[in-house]
């Protein structure tokens, strides 16, 4: 069995800029720069045959490249029991299309459809017993972060869980088509 997800890698320089946000919040376990990504579709544990079918389905997708804009901090969970701090991603038609096509390829390979609505973000930290007031203060006082980066491919990742956190490896990259001129 292999644990998989499909996502967008970010350029190393952008990873470092994002990782620099990760200071000054007690109770936060920050995602290392090497693990920052945008998940298009979490798959979970599958056998090797299913993984191969997923690969073949993803390789057939024909989607143009696009620009990705990251901005704003937010939380998953309620204000008293937040569990994840994230960096927002502006929704765009090309990003939504790619997510829908990826989900379709994964479903055709035999996996269940994703039950949750696609909510693009980059997870920054897992929160454990973070003080709600301190958390809100951290978000409101954080410097405004805005970055735009071209996206020319997406990837199939393997996730290996360890005691000190997951490790992500790119198994395959899938190029996107030329970015349309506007």
C-alpha positions, 0 to 999 in steps of 0.5 A: 500500500502507498499513501498518495495525494496530487498537488502543486509544488511551489518554487523553492524561493517562494517556499522560503518566503512562506516558511518565514511566516512561521515564527512566534506562535506557541502551540504551532507545529510549522510545516517545513519549507520542503513540505509546502504545497497545495493539495489538489486531491488527497487520495490516501492508501491505495495498492500499487495497481490503483496507483498505476491507474491513477498515474495513467489517468493524470498523465492524460489530462490536458490543462493549460498552465496558469498563475497562482496567487497566494494571499491571506491567513486563515484557520480550519476549525472553530475559533476556540479549537482551530487545528490548522493555520493556512495561507489562502489561494485565490480561486481561479477557473484554471485552478478549479478546472485542474482540481475537478479533472484530477478528482475525475481521474482519481475516481476513474482509477477506482477511488471514491469521489472527494466529498468536500468542496475544493478549498485551495490553501497551503497548510502552514502549521498544525495547531495544538492547544494554541491560545485562541486570543494569541492565534487571532492576534498572530493573524491580524498582526501578520505582515500582508503576504501576497505572491503570484507564481506561474504553475506549469505542472502538477505532481503525484506525491507519496506521503510517508508518515514518521513520528516527527511528521510526514515526508513527501516525495514527488513520484511523477510530474505532469506538465500543463499546456502552454499558458493562454495569452490574454 
